[in-house]
Amino acid sequence: MDLTIQPEIANMIMKKVSDFFSELTNRAIEATNGSIDIILSASDIGTNEGMMISPELWKKYVKPWTSRFIEPFSKFGYKT
């Protein structure tokens, strides 16, 4: 609901979560010196009936933060 009622709050929450996981991912990759074989990035945005939010809201508010979170994978040559 915050995405439509208070998008600034939703964006701030997503920024904090993205910052945390981006830093955690960078540290884990660097600490293992390339010995990681697989990196899994997963989130659940769907139900048995479809997406929890509209594709438009997802593209506008969630996708940019998701993309930012998976950037370290590409930076170190991993695919996700």
Secondary structure as the mmCIF struct_conf table of DSSP 4:
data_model
#
loop_
_struct_conf.conf_type_id
_struct_conf.id
_struct_conf.beg_label_comp_id
_struct_conf.beg_label_asym_id
_struct_conf.beg_label_seq_id
_struct_conf.end_label_comp_id
_struct_conf.end_label_asym_id
_struct_conf.end_label_seq_id
HELX_RH_AL_P HELX_RH_AL_P1 ASP A 2 ILE A 5
HELX_RH_AL_P HELX_RH_AL_P2 PRO A 7 ALA A 31
TURN_TY1_P TURN_TY1_P1 THR A 32 GLY A 34
STRN STRN1 GLY A 46 THR A 47
TURN_TY1_P TURN_TY1_P2 ASN A 48 GLU A 49
STRN STRN2 GLY A 50 MET A 51
BEND BEND1 MET A 52 ILE A 53
HELX_RH_AL_P HELX_RH_AL_P3 PRO A 55 LEU A 57
HELX_RH_PI_P HELX_RH_PI_P1 TRP A 58 VAL A 62
HELX_RH_AL_P HELX_RH_AL_P4 LYS A 63 LYS A 75
TURN_TY1_P TURN_TY1_P3 PHE A 76 GLY A 77
#
